[in-house]
Amino acid sequence: MSRAVWKGPFVDPNLIKKVEKMKDQSNKMPIKTWSRKSTIIPEFVGHSFLIHNGKKFIPIKISEEMVGHKLGEFSPTRQFSGHTPADKKAAQEAASPAGAAAPGSSTPGTPKPAATAAKPKEGSNDAKK
């Protein structure tokens, strides 16, 4: 359920105070915050924030397109480290041409196995036609 319109967007009061202080200064340092649930308001545009993701602070420069979103949307809490090496190898073999042998599958000087004719499977679409 969304927030009531008459209440307005939620912004941490301490965050508003920090932004007001930064407006007066010419040297704008990033504002460190843990308030990921705060909504970005037009007064934040042009300021830099350091948003905590649970482990470290992610630097974010606020632009006009970000107004109305939450600060936490721009600081991901999970990091995708990739798939396992077995999945990468299977995807690489599937992408290689069907007639070509996989690199490193045969040693030099040994004959390559003879290509066998591929039979259509009983449940395939080719058998029904």
DSSP file (Angstrom, degrees, kcal/mol; ACC not computed):
  #  RESIDUE AA STRUCTURE BP1 BP2  ACC     N-H-->O    O-->H-N    N-H-->O    O-->H-N    TCO  KAPPA ALPHA  PHI   PSI    X-CA   Y-CA   Z-CA
    1    1 A M              0   0    0      0, 0.0     2,-0.1     0, 0.0     0, 0.0   0.000 360.0 360.0 360.0 137.4    0.0    0.0    0.0
    2    2 A S        -     0   0    0      1,-0.1     2,-0.1     0, 0.0     3,-0.1  -0.317 360.0 -87.2 -84.2 169.3    1.4    3.4   -0.9
    3    3 A R        -     0   0    0      1,-0.1    -1,-0.1    -2,-0.1     5,-0.1  -0.469  50.6 -95.7 -76.6 146.4    1.6    6.4    1.4
    4    4 A A    >>  -     0   0    0     -2,-0.1     4,-0.9     1,-0.1     3,-0.8  -0.356  26.4-133.9 -62.9 139.3   -1.4    8.8    1.7
    5    5 A V  G >4 S+     0   0    0      1,-0.2     3,-0.6     2,-0.2    -1,-0.1   0.866 103.2  59.2 -64.3 -37.8   -1.1   11.8   -0.6
    6    6 A W  G 34 S+     0   0    0      1,-0.2    -1,-0.2     2,-0.1    -2,-0.1   0.742 101.9  55.5 -68.1 -20.4   -2.1   14.2    2.1
    7    7 A K  G <4 S-     0   0    0     -3,-0.8    -1,-0.2     1,-0.1    -2,-0.2   0.792 100.5-146.0 -78.8 -28.5    0.9   13.1    4.2
    8    8 A G    <<  -     0   0    0     -4,-0.9    -1,-0.1    -3,-0.6     2,-0.1  -0.166  38.6 -36.8  83.8 174.5    3.4   13.9    1.5
    9    9 A P        -     0   0    0      0, 0.0     2,-0.5     0, 0.0    29,-0.1  -0.401  64.2-113.1 -72.2 147.2    6.6   12.0    0.8
   10   10 A F        +     0   0    0     27,-0.2    29,-3.3    -2,-0.1     2,-0.4  -0.692  41.6 167.2 -82.0 126.5    8.6   10.6    3.7
   11   11 A V        -     0   0    0     -2,-0.5     5,-0.1    27,-0.2    27,-0.1  -0.990  42.3-110.1-136.8 130.0   12.0   12.3    4.1
   12   12 A D    >>  -     0   0    0     -2,-0.4     4,-1.7     1,-0.2     3,-0.7  -0.382  24.2-136.4 -58.7 127.2   14.1   11.8    7.2
   13   13 A P  H 3> S+     0   0    0      0, 0.0     4,-1.9     0, 0.0    -1,-0.2   0.850 104.0  54.9 -57.5 -35.9   14.1   15.2    9.1
   14   14 A N  H 3> S+     0   0    0      1,-0.2     4,-1.9     2,-0.2     5,-0.1   0.847 105.3  53.8 -65.9 -32.3   17.8   15.0    9.8
   15   15 A L  H <> S+     0   0    0     -3,-0.7     4,-2.1     2,-0.2    -1,-0.2   0.887 106.5  51.1 -68.4 -39.7   18.5   14.5    6.1
   16   16 A I  H  X S+     0   0    0     -4,-1.7     4,-2.3     1,-0.2    -2,-0.2   0.900 109.2  51.6 -63.9 -40.6   16.5   17.7    5.2
   17   17 A K  H  X S+     0   0    0     -4,-1.9     4,-1.9     1,-0.2    -2,-0.2   0.904 109.3  49.8 -62.6 -41.8   18.6   19.6    7.8
   18   18 A K  H  X S+     0   0    0     -4,-1.9     4,-1.8     1,-0.2    -1,-0.2   0.892 110.7  49.2 -65.2 -39.6   21.8   18.4    6.3
   19   19 A V  H  X S+     0   0    0     -4,-2.1     4,-1.3     1,-0.2    -1,-0.2   0.897 109.0  52.9 -67.4 -39.5   20.7   19.4    2.8
   20   20 A E  H  X S+     0   0    0     -4,-2.3     4,-0.7     1,-0.2     3,-0.2   0.889 109.4  49.2 -62.8 -38.7   19.7   22.8    4.0
   21   21 A K  H >X S+     0   0    0     -4,-1.9     4,-0.7     1,-0.2     3,-0.6   0.878 108.7  53.5 -65.9 -37.5   23.2   23.3    5.6
   22   22 A M  H 3< S+     0   0    0     -4,-1.8    -1,-0.2     1,-0.2     3,-0.2   0.743  95.8  67.8 -72.4 -23.5   24.9   22.2    2.3
   23   23 A K  H 3< S+     0   0    0     -4,-1.3    -1,-0.2     1,-0.2    -2,-0.2   0.856 100.7  49.0 -63.7 -34.0   22.9   24.8    0.2
   24   24 A D  H << S+     0   0    0     -4,-0.7    -1,-0.2    -3,-0.6     2,-0.2   0.766  98.9  81.4 -76.9 -26.4   24.8   27.6    1.9
   25   25 A Q     <  -     0   0    0     -4,-0.7     3,-0.1    -3,-0.2     0, 0.0  -0.542  63.2-154.5 -86.0 146.3   28.3   26.1    1.4
   26   26 A S  S    S+     0   0    0     -2,-0.2     2,-1.0     1,-0.2    -1,-0.1   0.817  87.3  66.2 -84.3 -33.5   30.2   26.3   -1.9
   27   27 A N  S    S-     0   0    0      1,-0.0     2,-1.0     2,-0.0    -1,-0.2  -0.781  78.8-158.3 -90.3 101.5   32.2   23.1   -1.2
   28   28 A K        -     0   0    0     -2,-1.0     3,-0.1    -3,-0.1    -6,-0.0  -0.712   8.0-169.1 -90.0 105.1   29.5   20.4   -1.4
   29   29 A M        -     0   0    0     -2,-1.0    19,-0.3     1,-0.1     2,-0.0  -0.581  36.2 -91.4 -83.4 152.1   30.7   17.3    0.5
   30   30 A P        -     0   0    0      0, 0.0     2,-0.6     0, 0.0    19,-0.3  -0.372  37.8-124.9 -64.3 144.0   28.7   14.1    0.1
   31   31 A I  E     -a   49   0A   0     17,-2.5    19,-2.9    -3,-0.1     2,-0.4  -0.822  19.9-141.4 -94.2 120.1   25.9   13.6    2.7
   32   32 A K  E     +a   50   0A   0     -2,-0.6     2,-0.3    17,-0.2    19,-0.2  -0.684  30.7 169.1 -84.1 128.7   26.3   10.3    4.5
   33   33 A T  E     -a   51   0A   0     17,-2.7    19,-1.9    -2,-0.4    16,-0.0  -0.995  39.4-170.3-144.1 147.9   22.9    8.6    5.2
   34   34 A W        +     0   0    0     -2,-0.3     2,-1.7    17,-0.2     3,-0.2   0.372  64.6 107.6-105.7  -3.5   21.5    5.3    6.4
   35   35 A S    >   +     0   0    0      1,-0.2     3,-0.8     2,-0.1    36,-0.2  -0.568  32.9 160.7 -83.2  83.7   17.9    6.4    5.5
   36   36 A R  T 3   +     0   0    0     -2,-1.7    36,-2.5     1,-0.2    37,-0.3   0.719  69.8  62.9 -74.4 -21.6   17.3    4.3    2.5
   37   37 A K  T 3  S+     0   0    0     -3,-0.2    -1,-0.2    34,-0.2   -27,-0.2   0.527  77.1 111.6 -84.0  -5.3   13.5    4.7    2.9
   38   38 A S    <   -     0   0    0     -3,-0.8    33,-2.2     1,-0.1     2,-0.3  -0.469  68.1-126.3 -71.7 138.3   13.6    8.5    2.3
   39   39 A T  B     -C   70   0B   0    -29,-3.3     2,-0.5    31,-0.2    31,-0.2  -0.610  22.6-114.5 -83.5 143.1   12.0    9.8   -0.9
   40   40 A I        -     0   0    0     29,-3.2    28,-2.5    26,-0.3    29,-0.1  -0.678  36.8-167.8 -79.7 124.4   14.1   12.0   -3.2
   41   41 A I    >   -     0   0    0     -2,-0.5     3,-2.2    26,-0.2     4,-0.4  -0.699  37.0-100.7-109.3 163.3   12.6   15.5   -3.3
   42   42 A P  G >  S+     0   0    0      0, 0.0     3,-1.1     0, 0.0    25,-0.1   0.747 117.8  66.8 -57.3 -24.6   13.5   18.3   -5.7
   43   43 A E  G 3  S+     0   0    0      1,-0.2    -3,-0.0     3,-0.0     4,-0.0   0.722  93.9  60.5 -67.9 -19.6   15.6   20.0   -3.1
   44   44 A F  G X  S+     0   0    0     -3,-2.2     3,-2.2     2,-0.1    18,-0.3   0.640  75.3 118.0 -81.5 -14.9   18.1   17.1   -3.3
   45   45 A V  T <  S+     0   0    0     -3,-1.1    18,-0.2    -4,-0.4     3,-0.1  -0.303  79.9  18.0 -61.6 129.9   18.9   17.6   -7.0
   46   46 A G  T 3  S+     0   0    0     16,-2.2    -1,-0.3     1,-0.4     2,-0.2   0.239 100.9 112.5  94.9 -12.0   22.5   18.4   -7.5
   47   47 A H    <   -     0   0    0     -3,-2.2    15,-2.5    16,-0.0     2,-0.4  -0.583  62.1-130.0 -92.1 156.7   23.7   17.1   -4.2
   48   48 A S  E     - B   0  61A   0    -19,-0.3   -17,-2.5    13,-0.2     2,-0.3  -0.864  23.3-168.1-105.3 140.5   25.8   14.0   -3.6
   49   49 A F  E     -aB  31  60A   0     11,-3.2    11,-3.0    -2,-0.4     2,-0.6  -0.940  21.3-146.6-126.7 149.4   24.8   11.3   -1.1
   50   50 A L  E     -aB  32  59A   0    -19,-2.9   -17,-2.7    -2,-0.3     2,-0.5  -0.947  27.3-164.4-110.4 105.0   26.6    8.3    0.4
   51   51 A I  E     -aB  33  58A   0      7,-2.5     7,-2.9    -2,-0.6     2,-0.2  -0.805  14.8-130.0-100.6 126.5   23.9    5.7    0.8
   52   52 A H  E     - B   0  57A   0    -19,-1.9     5,-0.2    -2,-0.5    23,-0.1  -0.530  18.5-172.8 -75.9 134.2   24.5    2.8    3.1
   53   53 A N        -     0   0    0      3,-2.4    -1,-0.1    -2,-0.2     4,-0.1   0.237  62.2 -86.3-109.4  12.7   23.7   -0.7    1.6
   54   54 A G  S    S+     0   0    0      2,-0.2     3,-0.1     1,-0.0    -2,-0.1   0.089 123.4  35.3 106.3 -21.5   24.3   -2.6    4.8
   55   55 A K  S    S+     0   0    0      1,-0.5     2,-0.3     0, 0.0    -3,-0.1   0.624 123.0   1.9-128.4 -43.6   28.0   -3.1    4.3
   56   56 A K  S    S-     0   0    0     -5,-0.1    -3,-2.4     2,-0.0    -1,-0.5  -0.877  74.1 -95.7-143.0 173.4   29.4    0.0    2.7
   57   57 A F  E     -B   52   0A   0     -2,-0.3    -5,-0.2    -5,-0.2   -23,-0.1  -0.841  29.9-151.8 -99.4 129.1   28.4    3.5    1.4
   58   58 A I  E     -B   51   0A   0     -7,-2.9    -7,-2.5    -2,-0.5     2,-0.3  -0.873  17.2-129.3-100.3 124.1   27.6    3.9   -2.3
   59   59 A P  E     +B   50   0A   0      0, 0.0     2,-0.4     0, 0.0    -9,-0.2  -0.590  31.2 179.1 -77.1 132.1   28.2    7.4   -3.7
   60   60 A I  E     -B   49   0A   0    -11,-3.0   -11,-3.2    -2,-0.3     2,-0.5  -0.999  21.8-152.1-134.7 133.2   25.2    8.8   -5.7
   61   61 A K  E     -B   48   0A   0     -2,-0.4     2,-0.3   -13,-0.2   -13,-0.2  -0.938  27.9-129.8-102.9 122.9   24.8   12.1   -7.5
   62   62 A I        -     0   0    0    -15,-2.5   -16,-2.2    -2,-0.5     2,-0.2  -0.569  29.3-178.8 -80.7 130.2   21.1   13.1   -7.5
   63   63 A S    >   -     0   0    0     -2,-0.3     3,-1.2   -18,-0.2     4,-0.4  -0.709  42.8 -99.2-118.8 174.2   19.6   14.1  -10.8
   64   64 A E  G >  S+     0   0    0      1,-0.3     3,-1.1    -2,-0.2   -19,-0.1   0.804 118.1  62.4 -65.4 -29.6   16.1   15.3  -11.8
   65   65 A E  G 3  S+     0   0    0      1,-0.2    -1,-0.3     3,-0.0    -3,-0.0   0.711  96.9  60.4 -69.2 -19.0   15.1   11.9  -13.1
   66   66 A M  G X  S+     0   0    0     -3,-1.2     3,-2.1     2,-0.1   -26,-0.3   0.608  74.3 117.9 -84.5 -12.8   15.5   10.4   -9.6
   67   67 A V  T <  S+     0   0    0     -3,-1.1   -26,-0.2    -4,-0.4     3,-0.1  -0.327  76.9  25.0 -61.3 132.1   12.9   12.7   -7.9
   68   68 A G  T 3  S+     0   0    0    -28,-2.5    -1,-0.3     1,-0.4     2,-0.1   0.154 101.7 102.6  99.1 -17.4   10.1   10.6   -6.5
   69   69 A H  S <  S-     0   0    0     -3,-2.1   -29,-3.2   -29,-0.1    -1,-0.4  -0.436  76.7-103.1 -90.1 170.2   12.2    7.5   -6.0
   70   70 A K  B >   -C   39   0B   0    -31,-0.2     3,-1.0    -2,-0.1     4,-0.3  -0.640  21.0-124.9 -91.1 152.6   13.6    6.2   -2.8
   71   71 A L  G >  S+     0   0    0    -33,-2.2     3,-1.5    -2,-0.2   -34,-0.2   0.862 108.8  62.4 -62.6 -35.9   17.3    6.6   -1.9
   72   72 A G  G >  S+     0   0    0    -36,-2.5     3,-1.2     1,-0.3    -1,-0.2   0.697  87.5  71.6 -65.9 -19.4   17.6    2.8   -1.4
   73   73 A E  G <  S+     0   0    0     -3,-1.0    -1,-0.3   -37,-0.3    -2,-0.2   0.752  98.9  48.4 -66.9 -22.9   16.7    2.1   -5.0
   74   74 A F  G <  S+     0   0    0     -3,-1.5    -1,-0.2    -4,-0.3    -2,-0.2   0.276 103.9  63.2-103.0   9.3   20.1    3.4   -6.1
   75   75 A S  S <  S-     0   0    0     -3,-1.2    -1,-0.2    -4,-0.1   -15,-0.0  -0.761  79.1-150.9-133.0  86.7   22.2    1.5   -3.6
   76   76 A P        -     0   0    0      0, 0.0    -3,-0.1     0, 0.0   -23,-0.1  -0.283   6.8-157.6 -64.0 141.6   21.8   -2.3   -4.3
   77   77 A T  S    S+     0   0    0     -5,-0.1     2,-0.4   -23,-0.1   -24,-0.0   0.597  73.6  59.4 -94.0 -13.9   22.2   -4.5   -1.3
   78   78 A R        -     0   0    0      2,-0.0     2,-0.5     0, 0.0    -1,-0.0  -0.924  66.8-152.3-120.8 143.7   23.1   -7.7   -3.2
   79   79 A Q        -     0   0    0     -2,-0.4     2,-0.6    -3,-0.0    -2,-0.0  -0.962  13.3-139.0-118.4 122.3   26.0   -8.3   -5.6
   80   80 A F        -     0   0    0     -2,-0.5     3,-0.1     1,-0.1    -2,-0.0  -0.683  16.5-173.7 -80.0 119.5   25.7  -10.8   -8.4
   81   81 A S        -     0   0    0     -2,-0.6    -1,-0.1     1,-0.3     2,-0.1   0.412  43.4-105.8 -97.3   1.7   29.0  -12.7   -8.5
   82   82 A G        -     0   0    0      2,-0.0    -1,-0.3     3,-0.0     2,-0.1  -0.301  43.3 -57.9 101.4 173.1   28.2  -14.7  -11.7
   83   83 A H        -     0   0    0      1,-0.2     5,-0.0    -2,-0.1    -3,-0.0  -0.347  64.2 -82.3 -86.1 171.2   27.4  -18.3  -12.4
   84   84 A T    >>  -     0   0    0      1,-0.1     4,-1.7    -2,-0.1     3,-0.5  -0.325  40.3-111.1 -71.0 157.2   29.4  -21.3  -11.5
   85   85 A P  H 3> S+     0   0    0      0, 0.0     4,-2.2     0, 0.0     5,-0.2   0.830 117.1  59.3 -59.3 -32.2   32.3  -22.3  -13.8
   86   86 A A  H 3> S+     0   0    0      1,-0.2     4,-2.1     2,-0.2     5,-0.2   0.892 105.1  49.0 -64.1 -39.1   30.4  -25.5  -14.9
   87   87 A D  H <> S+     0   0    0     -3,-0.5     4,-2.0     2,-0.2    -1,-0.2   0.881 110.5  50.9 -67.4 -37.6   27.5  -23.3  -16.1
   88   88 A K  H  X S+     0   0    0     -4,-1.7     4,-1.9     2,-0.2    -2,-0.2   0.897 110.5  49.1 -66.0 -39.9   29.9  -21.1  -18.1
   89   89 A K  H  X S+     0   0    0     -4,-2.2     4,-2.2     2,-0.2    -2,-0.2   0.902 110.7  49.8 -67.2 -41.3   31.5  -24.1  -19.7
   90   90 A A  H  X S+     0   0    0     -4,-2.1     4,-1.9     1,-0.2    -1,-0.2   0.892 111.8  48.5 -64.6 -40.0   28.2  -25.6  -20.7
   91   91 A A  H  X S+     0   0    0     -4,-2.0     4,-1.4     2,-0.2    -1,-0.2   0.865 110.7  51.5 -68.2 -35.4   27.1  -22.3  -22.3
   92   92 A Q  H  X S+     0   0    0     -4,-1.9     4,-1.1     2,-0.2    -2,-0.2   0.899 110.4  47.9 -68.3 -40.8   30.3  -22.0  -24.1
   93   93 A E  H  < S+     0   0    0     -4,-2.2    -2,-0.2     1,-0.2    -1,-0.2   0.859 110.4  52.3 -68.1 -35.3   30.0  -25.6  -25.6
   94   94 A A  H  < S+     0   0    0     -4,-1.9    -1,-0.2     1,-0.2    -2,-0.2   0.826 108.2  51.8 -69.6 -31.2   26.4  -24.9  -26.6
   95   95 A A  H  < S+     0   0    0     -4,-1.4    -1,-0.2    -5,-0.1    -2,-0.2   0.739  92.6  89.8 -78.4 -22.6   27.5  -21.7  -28.5
   96   96 A S  S  < S-     0   0    0     -4,-1.1     6,-0.1    -3,-0.2    -3,-0.0  -0.377  96.8 -84.1 -72.8 155.4   30.2  -23.5  -30.4
   97   97 A P        -     0   0    0      0, 0.0     3,-0.3     0, 0.0    -1,-0.1  -0.248  35.0-126.3 -59.3 147.3   29.3  -25.0  -33.9
   98   98 A A  S    S+     0   0    0      1,-0.2    -2,-0.1    -3,-0.1    -3,-0.0   0.841 105.9  48.2 -66.9 -35.6   27.8  -28.5  -33.6
   99   99 A G  S    S+     0   0    0      2,-0.1     2,-0.2    16,-0.0    -1,-0.2   0.738  96.4  84.8 -79.2 -23.0   30.3  -30.1  -36.1
  100  100 A A  S    S-     0   0    0     -3,-0.3     2,-0.1     1,-0.1    -4,-0.0  -0.561  80.9-120.1 -85.0 143.8   33.4  -28.7  -34.5
  101  101 A A        -     0   0    0     -2,-0.2     3,-0.1     1,-0.1    -1,-0.1  -0.478  35.3 -99.4 -77.4 151.7   35.1  -30.4  -31.6
  102  102 A A    >   -     0   0    0     -2,-0.1     3,-2.0     1,-0.1     4,-0.4  -0.437  49.6 -93.1 -68.4 144.1   35.4  -28.4  -28.3
  103  103 A P  T 3  S+     0   0    0      0, 0.0    -1,-0.1     0, 0.0    -3,-0.0  -0.351 111.2  14.9 -62.0 134.5   38.8  -26.9  -27.9
  104  104 A G  T 3  S+     0   0    0      2,-0.3    -2,-0.1    -3,-0.1     3,-0.0   0.501  92.5 112.9  83.2   3.5   41.1  -29.2  -25.9
  105  105 A S  S <  S+     0   0    0     -3,-2.0     2,-0.4     1,-0.1    -1,-0.0   0.800  78.1  36.3 -81.3 -26.9   38.9  -32.2  -26.3
  106  106 A S  S    S-     0   0    0     -4,-0.4    -2,-0.3    -5,-0.0    -1,-0.1  -0.957  81.8-127.3-124.9 146.5   41.3  -34.1  -28.5
  107  107 A T    >   -     0   0    0     -2,-0.4     3,-1.5     1,-0.1     2,-0.0  -0.583  39.0 -92.7 -86.9 152.5   45.1  -34.2  -28.3
  108  108 A P  T 3  S+     0   0    0      0, 0.0    -1,-0.1     0, 0.0     0, 0.0  -0.368 109.6  29.8 -64.6 141.9   47.2  -33.5  -31.3
  109  109 A G  T 3  S+     0   0    0      1,-0.3    -2,-0.0    -3,-0.1     0, 0.0   0.257  94.1 107.0  94.0 -10.6   48.2  -36.5  -33.3
  110  110 A T  S <  S-     0   0    0     -3,-1.5    -1,-0.3     1,-0.0     2,-0.1  -0.824  76.1-110.3-100.5 141.6   45.1  -38.6  -32.5
  111  111 A P        -     0   0    0      0, 0.0    -4,-0.1     0, 0.0     3,-0.1  -0.377  31.2-117.0 -69.1 146.2   42.4  -39.1  -35.1
  112  112 A K        -     0   0    0      1,-0.1     3,-0.1    -6,-0.1    -6,-0.0  -0.550  37.0 -99.1 -78.6 146.7   39.1  -37.3  -34.6
  113  113 A P        -     0   0    0      0, 0.0    -1,-0.1     0, 0.0     2,-0.1  -0.346  44.4 -99.6 -65.9 147.8   36.1  -39.6  -34.1
  114  114 A A        -     0   0    0      1,-0.1     2,-0.3    -3,-0.1     0, 0.0  -0.397  39.1-108.7 -68.8 143.0   33.9  -40.1  -37.2
  115  115 A A        -     0   0    0     -2,-0.1     2,-0.3    -3,-0.1    -1,-0.1  -0.559  33.1-146.6 -73.9 131.9   30.8  -38.0  -37.4
  116  116 A T        -     0   0    0     -2,-0.3     2,-0.3    -3,-0.0    -1,-0.0  -0.749  22.1-104.6 -99.6 147.8   27.7  -40.0  -36.9
  117  117 A A        -     0   0    0     -2,-0.3     2,-0.5     1,-0.1    -1,-0.0  -0.524  36.4-123.1 -70.7 133.1   24.4  -39.2  -38.6
  118  118 A A        -     0   0    0     -2,-0.3    -1,-0.1     1,-0.0    -3,-0.0  -0.661  22.1-149.7 -81.3 126.0   22.0  -37.6  -36.2
  119  119 A K        -     0   0    0     -2,-0.5     2,-0.1     1,-0.0    -1,-0.0  -0.763  21.3-113.0 -93.6 138.8   18.7  -39.5  -35.9
  120  120 A P        -     0   0    0      0, 0.0     2,-0.1     0, 0.0    -1,-0.0  -0.474  33.9-115.9 -69.5 142.3   15.6  -37.5  -35.1
  121  121 A K    >   -     0   0    0     -2,-0.1     3,-1.3     1,-0.1     6,-0.3  -0.400  19.8-118.2 -74.3 155.2   14.1  -38.3  -31.8
  122  122 A E  T 3  S+     0   0    0      1,-0.3    -1,-0.1    -2,-0.1     5,-0.0   0.859 112.9  46.3 -63.7 -35.7   10.6  -39.9  -31.6
  123  123 A G  T 3  S+     0   0    0      4,-0.1    -1,-0.3     3,-0.0     2,-0.1   0.363  90.3 111.4 -90.5   6.7    9.1  -37.0  -29.8
  124  124 A S  S <> S-     0   0    0     -3,-1.3     4,-0.7     1,-0.1     3,-0.4  -0.332  77.1-118.0 -80.7 164.7   10.6  -34.2  -32.0
  125  125 A N  H  > S+     0   0    0      1,-0.2     4,-0.9     2,-0.2     3,-0.4   0.777 109.5  64.7 -70.2 -28.1    8.6  -32.0  -34.4
  126  126 A D  H  4 S+     0   0    0      1,-0.2     3,-0.4     2,-0.2    -1,-0.2   0.853  97.9  54.4 -65.9 -34.4   10.5  -33.4  -37.4
  127  127 A A  H  4 S+     0   0    0     -3,-0.4    -1,-0.2    -6,-0.3    -2,-0.2   0.792 104.2  55.5 -70.1 -27.1    9.1  -36.9  -36.9
  128  128 A K  H  <        0   0    0     -4,-0.7    -1,-0.2    -3,-0.4    -2,-0.2   0.764 360.0 360.0 -78.2 -24.2    5.5  -35.6  -36.9
  129  129 A K     <        0   0    0     -4,-0.9    -1,-0.2    -3,-0.4    -2,-0.2   0.491 360.0 360.0 -78.0 360.0    5.7  -33.9  -40.3
